[in-house]
């Protein structure tokens, strides 16, 4: 259980870092990028199937969907910071 949680955190951090690179202007730092990656993964895992969207199959599809979800979260956070 603990190892699975640590893997989830590491993958979330990597996905958050990738999302920070994809969105112009850089990321928010390691901790924030990790949290954004985890939240984006959860968001993509819930929202995309609800909308009927599917980005590939298996692990690669899940990672791509997570990166897209994290990028969406990065964009929303940046928009909220401007207000």
NUTORTI-181115 format. One record per residue: residue number from 1; x, y, z of N, C-alpha, C, CB in turn. Coordinates in Angstrom, 3 decimals. Glycine has a CB too. Example, Ala and Ser with C-alpha at 12.3 -4.5 7.8 and 13.67 -1.06 7.14 Angstrom:
<nodes>
<node><num>1</num><n_east>13.190</n_east><n_north>-5.690</n_north><n_up>7.800</n_up><ca_east>12.300</ca_east><ca_north>-4.500</ca_north><ca_up>7.800</ca_up><c_east>13.200</c_east><c_north>-3.300</c_north><c_up>7.800</c_up><cb_east>11.308</cb_east><cb_north>-4.473</cb_north><cb_up>9.046</cb_up></node>
<node><num>2</num><n_east>12.850</n_east><n_north>-2.250</n_north><n_up>7.080</n_up><ca_east>13.670</ca_east><ca_north>-1.060</ca_north><ca_up>7.140</ca_up><c_east>12.900</c_east><c_north>0.030</c_north><c_up>7.870</c_up><cb_east>14.084</cb_east><cb_north>-0.598</cb_north><cb_up>5.725</cb_up></node>
</nodes>
This chain:
<nodes>
<node><num>1</num><n_east>0.820</n_east><n_north>-1.187</n_north><n_up>0.000</n_up><ca_east>0.000</ca_east><ca_north>0.000</ca_north><ca_up>0.000</ca_up><c_east>0.869</c_east><c_north>1.258</c_north><c_up>0.000</c_up><cb_east>-0.935</cb_east><cb_north>-0.006</cb_north><cb_up>1.202</cb_up></node>
<node><num>2</num><n_east>1.887</n_east><n_north>1.301</n_north><n_up>0.849</n_up><ca_east>2.761</ca_east><ca_north>2.458</ca_north><ca_up>0.918</ca_up><c_east>3.563</c_east><c_north>2.622</c_north><c_up>-0.374</c_up><cb_east>3.702</cb_east><cb_north>2.337</cb_north><cb_up>2.112</cb_up></node>
<node><num>3</num><n_east>4.015</n_east><n_north>1.518</n_north><n_up>-0.935</n_up><ca_east>4.784</ca_east><ca_north>1.587</ca_north><ca_up>-2.179</ca_up><c_east>3.898</c_east><c_north>2.093</c_north><c_up>-3.309</c_up><cb_east>5.379</cb_east><cb_north>0.203</cb_north><cb_up>-2.536</cb_up></node>
<node><num>4</num><n_east>2.666</n_east><n_north>1.637</n_north><n_up>-3.373</n_up><ca_east>1.738</ca_east><ca_north>2.107</ca_north><ca_up>-4.418</ca_up><c_east>1.493</c_east><c_north>3.608</c_north><c_up>-4.269</c_up><cb_east>0.389</cb_east><cb_north>1.333</cb_north><cb_up>-4.347</cb_up></node>
<node><num>5</num><n_east>1.356</n_east><n_north>4.089</n_north><n_up>-3.040</n_up><ca_east>1.155</ca_east><ca_north>5.512</ca_north><ca_up>-2.792</ca_up><c_east>2.378</c_east><c_north>6.316</c_north><c_up>-3.239</c_up><cb_east>0.866</cb_east><cb_north>5.761</cb_north><cb_up>-1.300</cb_up></node>
<node><num>6</num><n_east>3.568</n_east><n_north>5.823</n_north><n_up>-2.932</n_up><ca_east>4.794</ca_east><ca_north>6.515</ca_north><ca_up>-3.347</ca_up><c_east>4.936</c_east><c_north>6.545</c_north><c_up>-4.859</c_up><cb_east>6.016</cb_east><cb_north>5.845</cb_north><cb_up>-2.728</cb_up></node>
<node><num>7</num><n_east>4.581</n_east><n_north>5.465</n_north><n_up>-5.522</n_up><ca_east>4.630</ca_east><ca_north>5.433</ca_north><ca_up>-6.989</ca_up><c_east>3.639</c_east><c_north>6.431</c_north><c_up>-7.551</c_up><cb_east>4.329</cb_east><cb_north>4.013</cb_north><cb_up>-7.529</cb_up></node>
<node><num>8</num><n_east>2.454</n_east><n_north>6.518</n_north><n_up>-6.972</n_up><ca_east>1.439</ca_east><ca_north>7.466</ca_north><ca_up>-7.401</ca_up><c_east>1.958</c_east><c_north>8.904</c_north><c_up>-7.274</c_up><cb_east>0.153</cb_east><cb_north>7.281</cb_north><cb_up>-6.575</cb_up></node>
<node><num>9</num><n_east>2.636</n_east><n_north>9.208</n_north><n_up>-6.175</n_up><ca_east>3.195</ca_east><ca_north>10.543</ca_north><ca_up>-5.954</ca_up><c_east>4.290</c_east><c_north>10.835</c_north><c_up>-6.979</c_up><cb_east>3.755</cb_east><cb_north>10.669</cb_north><cb_up>-4.518</cb_up></node>
<node><num>10</num><n_east>5.167</n_east><n_north>9.879</n_north><n_up>-7.231</n_up><ca_east>6.265</ca_east><ca_north>10.076</ca_north><ca_up>-8.182</ca_up><c_east>5.721</c_east><c_north>10.286</c_north><c_up>-9.587</c_up><cb_east>7.228</cb_east><cb_north>8.874</cb_north><cb_up>-8.160</cb_up></node>
<node><num>11</num><n_east>4.769</n_east><n_north>9.456</n_north><n_up>-10.002</n_up><ca_east>4.189</ca_east><ca_north>9.611</ca_north><ca_up>-11.336</ca_up><c_east>3.431</c_east><c_north>10.935</c_north><c_up>-11.428</c_up><cb_east>3.248</cb_east><cb_north>8.424</cb_north><cb_up>-11.665</cb_up></node>
<node><num>12</num><n_east>2.714</n_east><n_north>11.313</n_north><n_up>-10.376</n_up><ca_east>2.030</ca_east><ca_north>12.599</ca_north><ca_up>-10.363</ca_up><c_east>3.000</c_east><c_north>13.759</c_north><c_up>-10.488</c_up><cb_east>1.220</cb_east><cb_north>12.746</cb_north><cb_up>-9.099</cb_up></node>
<node><num>13</num><n_east>4.147</n_east><n_north>13.658</n_north><n_up>-9.826</n_up><ca_east>5.166</ca_east><ca_north>14.711</ca_north><ca_up>-9.917</ca_up><c_east>5.707</c_east><c_north>14.814</c_north><c_up>-11.332</c_up><cb_east>6.315</cb_east><cb_north>14.441</cb_north><cb_up>-8.934</cb_up></node>
<node><num>14</num><n_east>5.958</n_east><n_north>13.681</n_north><n_up>-11.957</n_up><ca_east>6.470</ca_east><ca_north>13.682</ca_north><ca_up>-13.336</ca_up><c_east>5.427</c_east><c_north>14.257</c_north><c_up>-14.285</c_up><cb_east>6.863</cb_east><cb_north>12.250</cb_north><cb_up>-13.777</cb_up></node>
<node><num>15</num><n_east>4.175</n_east><n_north>13.861</n_north><n_up>-14.110</n_up><ca_east>3.107</ca_east><ca_north>14.370</ca_north><ca_up>-14.966</ca_up><c_east>2.920</c_east><c_north>15.873</c_north><c_up>-14.754</c_up><cb_east>1.789</cb_east><cb_north>13.622</cb_north><cb_up>-14.688</cb_up></node>
<node><num>16</num><n_east>2.978</n_east><n_north>16.333</n_north><n_up>-13.517</n_up><ca_east>2.896</ca_east><ca_north>17.767</ca_north><ca_up>-13.241</ca_up><c_east>4.045</c_east><c_north>18.534</c_north><c_up>-13.863</c_up><cb_east>2.872</cb_east><cb_north>18.012</cb_north><cb_up>-11.750</cb_up></node>
<node><num>17</num><n_east>5.233</n_east><n_north>17.961</n_north><n_up>-13.801</n_up><ca_east>6.403</ca_east><ca_north>18.590</ca_north><ca_up>-14.417</ca_up><c_east>6.214</c_east><c_north>18.683</c_north><c_up>-15.926</c_up><cb_east>7.689</cb_east><cb_north>17.800</cb_north><cb_up>-14.084</cb_up></node>
<node><num>18</num><n_east>5.738</n_east><n_north>17.605</n_north><n_up>-16.550</n_up><ca_east>5.479</ca_east><ca_north>17.626</ca_north><ca_up>-17.994</ca_up><c_east>4.421</c_east><c_north>18.668</c_north><c_up>-18.347</c_up><cb_east>5.031</cb_east><cb_north>16.237</cb_north><cb_up>-18.479</cb_up></node>
<node><num>19</num><n_east>3.378</n_east><n_north>18.754</n_north><n_up>-17.553</n_up><ca_east>2.331</ca_east><ca_north>19.749</ca_north><ca_up>-17.808</ca_up><c_east>2.885</c_east><c_north>21.159</c_north><c_up>-17.673</c_up><cb_east>1.149</cb_east><cb_north>19.551</cb_north><cb_up>-16.845</cb_up></node>
<node><num>20</num><n_east>3.762</n_east><n_north>21.389</n_north><n_up>-16.697</n_up><ca_east>4.393</ca_east><ca_north>22.694</ca_north><ca_up>-16.539</ca_up><c_east>5.259</c_east><c_north>23.056</c_north><c_up>-17.732</c_up><cb_east>5.225</cb_east><cb_north>22.720</cb_north><cb_up>-15.278</cb_up></node>
<node><num>21</num><n_east>5.893</n_east><n_north>22.050</n_north><n_up>-18.339</n_up><ca_east>6.691</ca_east><ca_north>22.303</ca_north><ca_up>-19.535</ca_up><c_east>5.818</c_east><c_north>22.581</c_north><c_up>-20.752</c_up><cb_east>7.602</cb_east><cb_north>21.121</cb_north><cb_up>-19.815</cb_up></node>
<node><num>22</num><n_east>4.681</n_east><n_north>21.904</n_north><n_up>-20.832</n_up><ca_east>3.804</ca_east><ca_north>22.070</ca_north><ca_up>-21.984</ca_up><c_east>3.108</c_east><c_north>23.421</c_north><c_up>-22.003</c_up><cb_east>2.777</cb_east><cb_north>20.976</cb_north><cb_up>-22.004</cb_up></node>
<node><num>23</num><n_east>2.782</n_east><n_north>23.944</n_north><n_up>-20.852</n_up><ca_east>2.088</ca_east><ca_north>25.216</ca_north><ca_up>-20.766</ca_up><c_east>3.136</c_east><c_north>26.320</c_north><c_up>-20.710</c_up><cb_east>1.142</cb_east><cb_north>25.266</cb_north><cb_up>-19.524</cb_up></node>
<node><num>24</num><n_east>2.972</n_east><n_north>27.306</n_north><n_up>-21.567</n_up><ca_east>3.957</ca_east><ca_north>28.378</ca_north><ca_up>-21.678</ca_up><c_east>4.104</c_east><c_north>29.124</c_north><c_up>-20.354</c_up><cb_east>3.560</cb_east><cb_north>29.352</cb_north><cb_up>-22.794</cb_up></node>
<node><num>25</num><n_east>5.328</n_east><n_north>29.393</n_north><n_up>-19.958</n_up><ca_east>5.592</ca_east><ca_north>30.161</ca_north><ca_up>-18.751</ca_up><c_east>6.162</c_east><c_north>29.335</c_north><c_up>-17.614</c_up><cb_east>4.344</cb_east><cb_north>30.817</cb_north><cb_up>-18.298</cb_up></node>
<node><num>26</num><n_east>6.359</n_east><n_north>28.042</n_north><n_up>-17.803</n_up><ca_east>6.961</ca_east><ca_north>27.206</ca_north><ca_up>-16.777</ca_up><c_east>5.986</c_east><c_north>26.767</c_north><c_up>-15.705</c_up><cb_east>8.091</cb_east><cb_north>27.927</cb_north><cb_up>-16.145</cb_up></node>
<node><num>27</num><n_east>6.505</n_east><n_north>25.981</n_north><n_up>-14.776</n_up><ca_east>5.669</ca_east><ca_north>25.403</ca_north><ca_up>-13.730</ca_up><c_east>5.619</c_east><c_north>26.266</c_north><c_up>-12.488</c_up><cb_east>6.165</cb_east><cb_north>24.033</cb_north><cb_up>-13.369</cb_up></node>
<node><num>28</num><n_east>5.144</n_east><n_north>25.676</n_north><n_up>-11.409</n_up><ca_east>4.968</ca_east><ca_north>26.382</ca_north><ca_up>-10.142</ca_up><c_east>5.937</c_east><c_north>25.908</c_north><c_up>-9.077</c_up><cb_east>3.556</cb_east><cb_north>26.215</cb_north><cb_up>-9.647</cb_up></node>
<node><num>29</num><n_east>6.901</n_east><n_north>25.068</n_north><n_up>-9.423</n_up><ca_east>7.797</ca_east><ca_north>24.472</ca_north><ca_up>-8.444</ca_up><c_east>7.446</c_east><c_north>23.016</c_north><c_up>-8.247</c_up><cb_east>7.732</cb_east><cb_north>25.223</cb_north><cb_up>-7.112</cb_up></node>
<node><num>30</num><n_east>8.372</n_east><n_north>22.272</n_north><n_up>-7.660</n_up><ca_east>8.218</ca_east><ca_north>20.816</ca_north><ca_up>-7.586</ca_up><c_east>6.976</c_east><c_north>20.378</c_north><c_up>-6.828</c_up><cb_east>9.427</cb_east><cb_north>20.212</cb_north><cb_up>-6.939</cb_up></node>
<node><num>31</num><n_east>6.745</n_east><n_north>20.913</n_north><n_up>-5.648</n_up><ca_east>5.608</ca_east><ca_north>20.482</ca_north><ca_up>-4.822</ca_up><c_east>4.292</c_east><c_north>20.825</c_north><c_up>-5.502</c_up><cb_east>5.668</cb_east><cb_north>21.135</cb_north><cb_up>-3.426</cb_up></node>
<node><num>32</num><n_east>4.165</n_east><n_north>22.058</n_north><n_up>-5.967</n_up><ca_east>2.924</ca_east><ca_north>22.471</ca_north><ca_up>-6.625</ca_up><c_east>2.702</c_east><c_north>21.675</c_north><c_up>-7.903</c_up><cb_east>2.951</cb_east><cb_north>23.976</cb_north><cb_up>-6.937</cb_up></node>
<node><num>33</num><n_east>3.773</n_east><n_north>21.452</n_north><n_up>-8.686</n_up><ca_east>3.641</ca_east><ca_north>20.653</ca_north><ca_up>-9.909</ca_up><c_east>3.213</c_east><c_north>19.224</c_north><c_up>-9.593</c_up><cb_east>4.962</cb_east><cb_north>20.643</cb_north><cb_up>-10.685</cb_up></node>
<node><num>34</num><n_east>3.723</n_east><n_north>18.662</n_north><n_up>-8.509</n_up><ca_east>3.329</ca_east><ca_north>17.308</ca_north><ca_up>-8.119</ca_up><c_east>1.855</c_east><c_north>17.270</c_north><c_up>-7.752</c_up><cb_east>4.182</cb_east><cb_north>16.810</cb_north><cb_up>-6.941</cb_up></node>
<node><num>35</num><n_east>1.397</n_east><n_north>18.248</n_north><n_up>-6.983</n_up><ca_east>-0.016</ca_east><ca_north>18.303</ca_north><ca_up>-6.605</ca_up><c_east>-0.905</c_east><c_north>18.527</c_north><c_up>-7.818</c_up><cb_east>-0.249</cb_east><cb_north>19.408</cb_north><cb_up>-5.579</cb_up></node>
<node><num>36</num><n_east>-0.456</n_east><n_north>19.392</n_north><n_up>-8.725</n_up><ca_east>-1.210</ca_east><ca_north>19.624</ca_north><ca_up>-9.958</ca_up><c_east>-1.265</c_east><c_north>18.352</c_north><c_up>-10.794</c_up><cb_east>-0.582</cb_east><cb_north>20.771</cb_north><cb_up>-10.774</cb_up></node>
<node><num>37</num><n_east>-0.160</n_east><n_north>17.623</n_north><n_up>-10.859</n_up><ca_east>-0.137</ca_east><ca_north>16.369</ca_north><ca_up>-11.608</ca_up><c_east>-1.089</c_east><c_north>15.334</c_north><c_up>-11.040</c_up><cb_east>1.257</cb_east><cb_north>15.808</cb_north><cb_up>-11.632</cb_up></node>
<node><num>38</num><n_east>-1.118</n_east><n_north>15.216</n_north><n_up>-9.723</n_up><ca_east>-2.023</ca_east><ca_north>14.258</ca_north><ca_up>-9.079</ca_up><c_east>-3.468</c_east><c_north>14.684</c_north><c_up>-9.301</c_up><cb_east>-1.719</cb_east><cb_north>14.142</cb_north><cb_up>-7.560</cb_up></node>
<node><num>39</num><n_east>-3.768</n_east><n_north>15.955</n_north><n_up>-9.095</n_up><ca_east>-5.126</ca_east><ca_north>16.440</ca_north><ca_up>-9.298</ca_up><c_east>-5.541</c_east><c_north>16.317</c_north><c_up>-10.758</c_up><cb_east>-5.245</cb_east><cb_north>17.889</cb_north><cb_up>-8.839</cb_up></node>
<node><num>40</num><n_east>-4.623</n_east><n_north>16.630</n_north><n_up>-11.674</n_up><ca_east>-4.920</ca_east><ca_north>16.502</ca_north><ca_up>-13.108</ca_up><c_east>-5.182</c_east><c_north>15.066</c_north><c_up>-13.518</c_up><cb_east>-3.778</cb_east><cb_north>17.057</cb_north><cb_up>-13.931</cb_up></node>
<node><num>41</num><n_east>-4.461</n_east><n_north>14.138</n_north><n_up>-12.919</n_up><ca_east>-4.683</ca_east><ca_north>12.720</ca_north><ca_up>-13.202</ca_up><c_east>-6.070</c_east><c_north>12.286</c_north><c_up>-12.756</c_up><cb_east>-3.617</cb_east><cb_north>11.862</cb_north><cb_up>-12.514</cb_up></node>
<node><num>42</num><n_east>-6.436</n_east><n_north>12.704</n_north><n_up>-11.565</n_up><ca_east>-7.765</ca_east><ca_north>12.370</ca_north><ca_up>-11.046</ca_up><c_east>-8.844</c_east><c_north>13.031</c_north><c_up>-11.903</c_up><cb_east>-7.904</cb_east><cb_north>12.812</cb_north><cb_up>-9.566</cb_up></node>
<node><num>43</num><n_east>-8.634</n_east><n_north>14.289</n_north><n_up>-12.253</n_up><ca_east>-9.590</ca_east><ca_north>15.017</ca_north><ca_up>-13.084</ca_up><c_east>-9.775</c_east><c_north>14.340</c_north><c_up>-14.435</c_up><cb_east>-9.132</cb_east><cb_north>16.460</cb_north><cb_up>-13.281</cb_up></node>
<node><num>44</num><n_east>-8.674</n_east><n_north>13.996</n_north><n_up>-15.073</n_up><ca_east>-8.751</ca_east><ca_north>13.342</ca_north><ca_up>-16.383</ca_up><c_east>-9.397</c_east><c_north>11.969</c_north><c_up>-16.268</c_up><cb_east>-7.355</cb_east><cb_north>13.215</cb_north><cb_up>-17.004</cb_up></node>
<node><num>45</num><n_east>-9.080</n_east><n_north>11.230</n_north><n_up>-15.216</n_up><ca_east>-9.656</ca_east><ca_north>9.906</ca_north><ca_up>-15.027</ca_up><c_east>-11.157</c_east><c_north>9.937</c_north><c_up>-14.791</c_up><cb_east>-8.986</cb_east><cb_north>9.223</cb_north><cb_up>-13.880</cb_up></node>
<node><num>46</num><n_east>-11.648</n_east><n_north>11.021</n_north><n_up>-14.245</n_up><ca_east>-13.079</ca_east><ca_north>11.144</ca_north><ca_up>-13.994</ca_up><c_east>-13.801</c_east><c_north>11.836</c_north><c_up>-15.149</c_up><cb_east>-13.317</cb_east><cb_north>11.908</cb_north><cb_up>-12.701</cb_up></node>
<node><num>47</num><n_east>-13.214</n_east><n_north>12.936</n_north><n_up>-15.656</n_up><ca_east>-13.901</ca_east><ca_north>13.788</ca_north><ca_up>-16.616</ca_up><c_east>-13.930</c_east><c_north>13.205</c_north><c_up>-18.026</c_up><cb_east>-13.249</cb_east><cb_north>15.134</cb_north><cb_up>-16.647</cb_up></node>
<node><num>48</num><n_east>-12.802</n_east><n_north>12.683</n_north><n_up>-18.495</n_up><ca_east>-12.739</ca_east><ca_north>12.220</ca_north><ca_up>-19.880</ca_up><c_east>-13.734</c_east><c_north>11.102</c_north><c_up>-20.176</c_up><cb_east>-11.342</cb_east><cb_north>11.748</cb_north><cb_up>-20.197</cb_up></node>
<node><num>49</num><n_east>-13.824</n_east><n_north>10.056</n_north><n_up>-19.357</n_up><ca_east>-14.834</ca_east><ca_north>9.024</ca_north><ca_up>-19.643</ca_up><c_east>-16.267</c_east><c_north>9.569</c_north><c_up>-19.555</c_up><cb_east>-14.672</cb_east><cb_north>7.853</cb_north><cb_up>-18.671</cb_up></node>
<node><num>50</num><n_east>-16.495</n_east><n_north>10.535</n_north><n_up>-18.673</n_up><ca_east>-17.826</ca_east><ca_north>11.134</ca_north><ca_up>-18.553</ca_up><c_east>-18.223</c_east><c_north>11.864</c_north><c_up>-19.831</c_up><cb_east>-17.871</cb_east><cb_north>12.098</cb_north><cb_up>-17.366</cb_up></node>
<node><num>51</num><n_east>-17.231</n_east><n_north>12.450</n_north><n_up>-20.507</n_up><ca_east>-17.476</ca_east><ca_north>13.173</ca_north><ca_up>-21.749</ca_up><c_east>-17.380</c_east><c_north>12.278</c_north><c_up>-22.976</c_up><cb_east>-16.503</cb_east><cb_north>14.312</cb_north><cb_up>-21.880</cb_up></node>
<node><num>52</num><n_east>-17.038</n_east><n_north>11.014</n_north><n_up>-22.769</n_up><ca_east>-16.901</ca_east><ca_north>10.090</ca_north><ca_up>-23.886</ca_up><c_east>-15.575</c_east><c_north>10.222</c_north><c_up>-24.623</c_up><cb_east>-18.023</cb_east><cb_north>10.297</cb_north><cb_up>-24.847</cb_up></node>
<node><num>53</num><n_east>-14.596</n_east><n_north>10.887</n_north><n_up>-24.010</n_up><ca_east>-13.273</ca_east><ca_north>11.066</ca_north><ca_up>-24.627</ca_up><c_east>-12.346</c_east><c_north>9.938</c_north><c_up>-24.206</c_up><cb_east>-12.662</cb_east><cb_north>12.435</cb_north><cb_up>-24.240</cb_up></node>
<node><num>54</num><n_east>-11.538</n_east><n_north>9.478</n_north><n_up>-25.145</n_up><ca_east>-10.564</ca_east><ca_north>8.435</ca_north><ca_up>-24.845</ca_up><c_east>-9.271</c_east><c_north>8.756</c_north><c_up>-25.587</c_up><cb_east>-11.103</cb_east><cb_north>7.023</cb_north><cb_up>-25.242</cb_up></node>
<node><num>55</num><n_east>-8.183</n_east><n_north>8.812</n_north><n_up>-24.849</n_up><ca_east>-6.872</ca_east><ca_north>9.084</ca_north><ca_up>-25.443</ca_up><c_east>-6.061</c_east><c_north>7.809</c_north><c_up>-25.344</c_up><cb_east>-6.140</cb_east><cb_north>10.285</cb_north><cb_up>-24.732</cb_up></node>
<node><num>56</num><n_east>-6.132</n_east><n_north>6.977</n_north><n_up>-26.347</n_up><ca_east>-5.359</ca_east><ca_north>5.739</ca_north><ca_up>-26.364</ca_up><c_east>-5.882</c_east><c_north>4.714</c_north><c_up>-25.365</c_up><cb_east>-3.908</cb_east><cb_north>6.036</cb_north><cb_up>-26.075</cb_up></node>
<node><num>57</num><n_east>-5.137</n_east><n_north>3.630</n_north><n_up>-25.257</n_up><ca_east>-5.506</ca_east><ca_north>2.534</ca_north><ca_up>-24.365</ca_up><c_east>-4.341</c_east><c_north>2.201</c_north><c_up>-23.446</c_up><cb_east>-5.932</cb_east><cb_north>1.288</cb_north><cb_up>-25.172</cb_up></node>
<node><num>58</num><n_east>-4.647</n_east><n_north>1.609</n_north><n_up>-22.328</n_up><ca_east>-3.617</ca_east><ca_north>1.121</ca_north><ca_up>-21.416</ca_up><c_east>-2.867</c_east><c_north>2.224</c_north><c_up>-20.707</c_up><cb_east>-2.650</cb_east><cb_north>0.273</cb_north><cb_up>-22.157</cb_up></node>
<node><num>59</num><n_east>-1.624</n_east><n_north>1.908</n_north><n_up>-20.356</n_up><ca_east>-0.796</ca_east><ca_north>2.819</ca_north><ca_up>-19.571</ca_up><c_east>-0.483</c_east><c_north>4.106</c_north><c_up>-20.327</c_up><cb_east>0.494</cb_east><cb_north>2.132</cb_north><cb_up>-19.172</cb_up></node>
<node><num>60</num><n_east>-0.144</n_east><n_north>3.990</n_north><n_up>-21.596</n_up><ca_east>0.211</ca_east><ca_north>5.188</ca_north><ca_up>-22.378</ca_up><c_east>-0.993</c_east><c_north>6.113</c_north><c_up>-22.499</c_up><cb_east>0.728</cb_east><cb_north>4.795</cb_north><cb_up>-23.788</cb_up></node>
<node><num>61</num><n_east>-2.161</n_east><n_north>5.563</n_north><n_up>-22.737</n_up><ca_east>-3.363</ca_east><ca_north>6.388</ca_north><ca_up>-22.802</ca_up><c_east>-3.650</c_east><c_north>7.073</c_north><c_up>-21.485</c_up><cb_east>-4.550</cb_east><cb_north>5.554</cb_north><cb_up>-23.209</cb_up></node>
<node><num>62</num><n_east>-3.440</n_east><n_north>6.362</n_north><n_up>-20.393</n_up><ca_east>-3.662</ca_east><ca_north>6.944</ca_north><ca_up>-19.063</ca_up><c_east>-2.679</c_east><c_north>8.069</c_north><c_up>-18.789</c_up><cb_east>-3.541</cb_east><cb_north>5.870</cb_north><cb_up>-17.976</cb_up></node>
<node><num>63</num><n_east>-1.420</n_east><n_north>7.879</n_north><n_up>-19.150</n_up><ca_east>-0.414</ca_east><ca_north>8.918</ca_north><ca_up>-18.930</ca_up><c_east>-0.728</c_east><c_north>10.142</c_north><c_up>-19.782</c_up><cb_east>0.999</cb_east><cb_north>8.387</cb_north><cb_up>-19.252</cb_up></node>
<node><num>64</num><n_east>-1.094</n_east><n_north>9.929</n_north><n_up>-21.054</n_up><ca_east>-1.436</ca_east><ca_north>11.062</ca_north><ca_up>-21.925</ca_up><c_east>-2.656</c_east><c_north>11.811</c_north><c_up>-21.392</c_up><cb_east>-1.702</cb_east><cb_north>10.575</cb_north><cb_up>-23.365</cb_up></node>
<node><num>65</num><n_east>-3.671</n_east><n_north>11.092</n_north><n_up>-20.959</n_up><ca_east>-4.858</ca_east><ca_north>11.732</ca_north><ca_up>-20.390</ca_up><c_east>-4.493</c_east><c_north>12.499</c_north><c_up>-19.124</c_up><cb_east>-5.949</cb_east><cb_north>10.684</cb_north><cb_up>-20.085</cb_up></node>
<node><num>66</num><n_east>-3.605</n_east><n_north>11.945</n_north><n_up>-18.313</n_up><ca_east>-3.177</ca_east><ca_north>12.616</ca_north><ca_up>-17.083</ca_up><c_east>-2.420</c_east><c_north>13.893</c_north><c_up>-17.386</c_up><cb_east>-2.310</cb_east><cb_north>11.690</cb_north><cb_up>-16.243</cb_up></node>
<node><num>67</num><n_east>-1.558</n_east><n_north>13.876</n_north><n_up>-18.408</n_up><ca_east>-0.812</ca_east><ca_north>15.079</ca_north><ca_up>-18.789</ca_up><c_east>-1.781</c_east><c_north>16.152</c_north><c_up>-19.286</c_up><cb_east>0.247</cb_east><cb_north>14.751</cb_north><cb_up>-19.883</cb_up></node>
<node><num>68</num><n_east>-2.755</n_east><n_north>15.762</n_north><n_up>-20.085</n_up><ca_east>-3.750</ca_east><ca_north>16.725</ca_north><ca_up>-20.570</ca_up><c_east>-4.545</c_east><c_north>17.294</c_north><c_up>-19.396</c_up><cb_east>-4.704</cb_east><cb_north>16.059</cb_north><cb_up>-21.597</cb_up></node>
<node><num>69</num><n_east>-4.965</n_east><n_north>16.429</n_north><n_up>-18.483</n_up><ca_east>-5.702</ca_east><ca_north>16.890</ca_north><ca_up>-17.303</ca_up><c_east>-4.874</c_east><c_north>17.840</c_north><c_up>-16.452</c_up><cb_east>-6.144</cb_east><cb_north>15.705</cb_north><cb_up>-16.464</cb_up></node>
<node><num>70</num><n_east>-3.606</n_east><n_north>17.516</n_north><n_up>-16.249</n_up><ca_east>-2.727</ca_east><ca_north>18.385</ca_north><ca_up>-15.462</ca_up><c_east>-2.488</c_east><c_north>19.714</c_north><c_up>-16.182</c_up><cb_east>-1.383</cb_east><cb_north>17.682</cb_north><cb_up>-15.184</cb_up></node>
<node><num>71</num><n_east>-2.355</n_east><n_north>19.687</n_north><n_up>-17.506</n_up><ca_east>-2.176</ca_east><ca_north>20.929</ca_north><ca_up>-18.269</ca_up><c_east>-3.411</c_east><c_north>21.811</c_north><c_up>-18.141</c_up><cb_east>-1.891</cb_east><cb_north>20.621</cb_north><cb_up>-19.758</cb_up></node>
<node><num>72</num><n_east>-4.590</n_east><n_north>21.201</n_north><n_up>-18.143</n_up><ca_east>-5.824</ca_east><ca_north>21.967</ca_north><ca_up>-17.956</ca_up><c_east>-5.833</c_east><c_north>22.616</c_north><c_up>-16.571</c_up><cb_east>-7.068</cb_east><cb_north>21.055</cb_north><cb_up>-18.136</cb_up></node>
<node><num>73</num><n_east>-5.411</n_east><n_north>21.861</n_north><n_up>-15.560</n_up><ca_east>-5.362</ca_east><ca_north>22.409</ca_north><ca_up>-14.199</ca_up><c_east>-4.349</c_east><c_north>23.551</c_north><c_up>-14.127</c_up><cb_east>-4.999</cb_east><cb_north>21.302</cb_north><cb_up>-13.174</cb_up></node>
<node><num>74</num><n_east>-3.194</n_east><n_north>23.412</n_north><n_up>-14.784</n_up><ca_east>-2.192</ca_east><ca_north>24.481</ca_north><ca_up>-14.797</ca_up><c_east>-2.780</c_east><c_north>25.741</c_north><c_up>-15.425</c_up><cb_east>-0.925</cb_east><cb_north>24.035</cb_north><cb_up>-15.567</cb_up></node>
<node><num>75</num><n_east>-3.479</n_east><n_north>25.578</n_north><n_up>-16.546</n_up><ca_east>-4.082</ca_east><ca_north>26.739</ca_north><ca_up>-17.209</ca_up><c_east>-5.125</c_east><c_north>27.415</c_north><c_up>-16.320</c_up><cb_east>-4.725</cb_east><cb_north>26.316</cb_north><cb_up>-18.535</cb_up></node>
<node><num>76</num><n_east>-5.952</n_east><n_north>26.636</n_north><n_up>-15.657</n_up><ca_east>-6.974</ca_east><ca_north>27.200</ca_north><ca_up>-14.775</ca_up><c_east>-6.326</c_east><c_north>27.931</c_north><c_up>-13.605</c_up><cb_east>-7.914</cb_east><cb_north>26.095</cb_north><cb_up>-14.258</cb_up></node>
<node><num>77</num><n_east>-5.297</n_east><n_north>27.344</n_north><n_up>-13.006</n_up><ca_east>-4.611</ca_east><ca_north>27.996</ca_north><ca_up>-11.882</ca_up><c_east>-3.974</c_east><c_north>29.300</c_north><c_up>-12.340</c_up><cb_east>-3.538</cb_east><cb_north>27.062</cb_north><cb_up>-11.275</cb_up></node>
<node><num>78</num><n_east>-3.377</n_east><n_north>29.313</n_north><n_up>-13.520</n_up><ca_east>-2.777</ca_east><ca_north>30.547</ca_north><ca_up>-14.028</ca_up><c_east>-3.827</c_east><c_north>31.614</c_north><c_up>-14.280</c_up><cb_east>-2.004</cb_east><cb_north>30.272</cb_north><cb_up>-15.308</cb_up></node>
<node><num>79</num><n_east>-4.973</n_east><n_north>31.208</n_north><n_up>-14.817</n_up><ca_east>-6.044</ca_east><ca_north>32.177</ca_north><ca_up>-15.035</ca_up><c_east>-6.540</c_east><c_north>32.759</c_north><c_up>-13.709</c_up><cb_east>-7.207</cb_east><cb_north>31.522</cb_north><cb_up>-15.795</cb_up></node>
<node><num>80</num><n_east>-6.659</n_east><n_north>31.903</n_north><n_up>-12.697</n_up><ca_east>-7.117</ca_east><ca_north>32.374</ca_north><ca_up>-11.392</ca_up><c_east>-6.095</c_east><c_north>33.279</c_north><c_up>-10.719</c_up><cb_east>-7.427</cb_east><cb_north>31.194</cb_north><cb_up>-10.492</cb_up></node>
<node><num>81</num><n_east>-4.824</n_east><n_north>33.050</n_north><n_up>-10.961</n_up><ca_east>-3.777</ca_east><ca_north>33.890</ca_north><ca_up>-10.357</ca_up><c_east>-3.769</c_east><c_north>35.287</c_north><c_up>-10.970</c_up><cb_east>-2.393</cb_east><cb_north>33.236</cb_north><cb_up>-10.531</cb_up></node>
<node><num>82</num><n_east>-4.226</n_east><n_north>35.412</n_north><n_up>-12.222</n_up><ca_east>-4.264</ca_east><ca_north>36.717</ca_north><ca_up>-12.878</ca_up><c_east>-5.393</c_east><c_north>37.596</c_north><c_up>-12.356</c_up><cb_east>-4.406</cb_east><cb_north>36.539</cb_north><cb_up>-14.371</cb_up></node>
<node><num>83</num><n_east>-6.404</n_east><n_north>36.970</n_north><n_up>-11.801</n_up><ca_east>-7.586</ca_east><ca_north>37.732</ca_north><ca_up>-11.341</ca_up><c_east>-7.271</c_east><c_north>38.459</c_north><c_up>-10.063</c_up><cb_east>-8.801</cb_east><cb_north>36.807</cb_north><cb_up>-11.130</cb_up></node>
</nodes>
